[in-house]
Amino acid sequence: MMKKGVLVLGALGFAAGSIWLVQLVKSQSSKGDMENPAITLSGSAARQTFLQEQGFGNAVCVATDTIKLPAQPDENYAAYVTLQERQKLPLTQYLGDTVTRYTYCADDCGTMYIELICTDAGTLAGAMTYDVAVFGDFGGIF
């Protein structure tokens, strides 16, 4: 009788531990999704609001281009990919895809510009600021 009791308690402990582990894994995966939620910018008003939230209230869209991202980034594109990774933007998921690049002047059309790279669904895949007066000077939007 004592052996059956120990066996039952062991089985219950195993079941409870398994349920706890499954719940832990689920909570960790959903927590990861919340830490890096996708930013969706569907339409010019959404992009403008986003730029205002980032401190670029006077930004004016000066160009919209359809571009194809390189399937394999070369050494020149590597710094841009690294910048997007630091900003937790999903650019690498869209390498090889055709996307839309929105270019905004940030300072009353002086030398500071902003680029937003968006998918057809409006997902912000990449973003950067740059100064046209200083070659190679670019940074993140966040």
C-alpha positions as CSV (number, residue, x, y, z in Angstrom):
1,M,0.0,0.0,0.0
2,M,2.8,2.4,0.9
3,K,4.5,1.7,-2.5
4,K,1.4,2.6,-4.4
5,G,1.0,5.9,-2.4
6,V,4.6,6.9,-3.2
7,L,4.1,5.9,-6.9
8,V,0.9,8.0,-7.1
9,L,2.6,11.0,-5.4
10,G,5.5,10.7,-7.8
11,A,3.2,10.6,-10.8
12,L,1.3,13.6,-9.6
13,G,4.6,15.5,-9.0
14,F,5.7,14.6,-12.5
15,A,2.4,15.8,-14.0
16,A,2.5,19.1,-12.0
17,G,6.1,19.7,-13.0
18,S,5.3,19.1,-16.6
19,I,2.4,21.5,-16.6
20,W,4.5,24.1,-14.9
21,L,7.3,23.7,-17.5
22,V,4.8,24.1,-20.4
23,Q,3.3,27.2,-18.8
24,L,6.8,28.7,-18.3
25,V,7.8,28.1,-21.9
26,K,4.6,29.7,-23.2
27,S,5.0,32.7,-20.9
28,Q,8.6,33.2,-22.1
29,S,7.8,33.0,-25.8
30,S,4.9,35.5,-25.4
31,K,7.1,37.8,-23.3
32,G,9.7,37.8,-26.1
33,D,7.0,38.8,-28.6
34,M,6.0,41.7,-26.4
35,E,9.6,42.9,-26.0
36,N,10.0,43.4,-29.7
37,P,6.5,44.0,-31.2
38,A,6.3,44.7,-34.9
39,I,5.7,48.4,-35.7
40,T,3.0,48.7,-38.4
41,L,2.8,52.0,-40.2
42,S,-0.1,51.7,-42.6
43,G,-0.4,55.0,-44.4
44,S,1.2,58.4,-44.4
45,A,-0.7,59.5,-41.3
46,A,0.7,56.6,-39.3
47,R,4.2,57.3,-40.5
48,Q,3.9,61.0,-39.6
49,T,2.5,60.1,-36.1
50,F,5.4,57.7,-35.6
51,L,7.9,60.3,-36.6
52,Q,6.3,62.9,-34.3
53,E,6.6,60.3,-31.4
54,Q,10.3,59.9,-32.2
55,G,10.8,63.7,-32.0
56,F,10.6,64.5,-35.7
57,G,7.4,66.6,-35.7
58,N,8.5,68.8,-38.7
59,A,9.5,65.9,-40.9
60,V,8.3,66.2,-44.5
61,C,8.2,63.2,-46.9
62,V,10.3,64.2,-50.0
63,A,10.6,60.8,-51.8
64,T,8.9,57.4,-52.0
65,D,10.8,54.6,-53.8
66,T,10.2,50.9,-54.3
67,I,13.5,49.1,-53.7
68,K,14.7,45.5,-53.6
69,L,16.7,44.7,-50.5
70,P,19.8,42.7,-51.2
71,A,19.4,39.0,-50.5
72,Q,22.9,38.8,-49.0
73,P,24.2,42.0,-47.5
74,D,27.8,42.9,-48.6
75,E,30.3,44.7,-46.4
76,N,28.9,48.1,-47.3
77,Y,25.4,47.0,-46.2
78,A,26.5,45.2,-43.1
79,A,26.6,48.4,-41.0
80,Y,23.0,49.2,-42.0
81,V,21.9,45.7,-41.0
82,T,23.7,46.0,-37.7
83,L,22.0,49.3,-37.0
84,Q,18.6,47.7,-37.6
85,E,19.4,44.8,-35.3
86,R,20.4,47.3,-32.6
87,Q,17.0,49.0,-33.0
88,K,15.3,45.6,-32.9
89,L,13.8,46.1,-36.3
90,P,13.2,43.0,-38.5
91,L,15.2,44.0,-41.6
92,T,16.9,40.6,-42.0
93,Q,13.5,38.9,-42.3
94,Y,12.9,40.9,-45.5
95,L,16.3,40.6,-47.2
96,G,15.7,39.8,-50.9
97,D,12.2,41.3,-50.8
98,T,10.8,44.4,-52.5
99,V,9.9,47.1,-50.0
100,T,9.1,50.8,-49.9
101,R,11.6,53.4,-48.8
102,Y,10.1,56.7,-47.5
103,T,12.6,59.6,-47.3
104,Y,11.8,62.5,-45.0
105,C,13.7,65.8,-44.4
106,A,14.0,66.2,-40.7
107,D,15.1,69.8,-40.2
108,D,13.0,72.0,-42.5
109,C,14.8,70.4,-45.4
110,G,18.3,71.2,-44.3
111,T,20.9,68.4,-44.2
112,M,19.2,65.9,-41.8
113,Y,17.1,63.1,-43.4
114,I,15.2,60.1,-42.2
115,E,14.5,56.9,-44.1
116,L,11.8,54.4,-43.2
117,I,11.8,51.0,-44.9
118,C,8.3,49.4,-44.9
119,T,6.9,46.2,-46.2
120,D,3.8,46.0,-48.3
121,A,1.9,45.2,-45.1
122,G,3.3,48.4,-43.5
123,T,5.7,46.7,-41.1
124,L,8.7,48.9,-40.3
125,A,11.6,46.8,-41.3
126,G,14.3,49.5,-41.1
127,A,14.9,53.1,-40.1
128,M,17.8,55.5,-40.0
129,T,18.7,59.2,-39.8
130,Y,21.6,60.6,-41.8
131,D,23.3,63.9,-42.6
132,V,23.8,64.6,-46.2
133,A,26.6,67.0,-45.4
134,V,28.7,64.3,-43.7
135,F,29.4,61.2,-45.9
136,G,28.7,58.0,-44.1
137,D,27.1,59.7,-41.0
138,F,24.0,57.7,-40.2
139,G,22.3,56.6,-37.0
140,G,19.2,55.0,-35.6
141,I,15.8,56.6,-35.2
142,F,15.3,55.3,-31.6
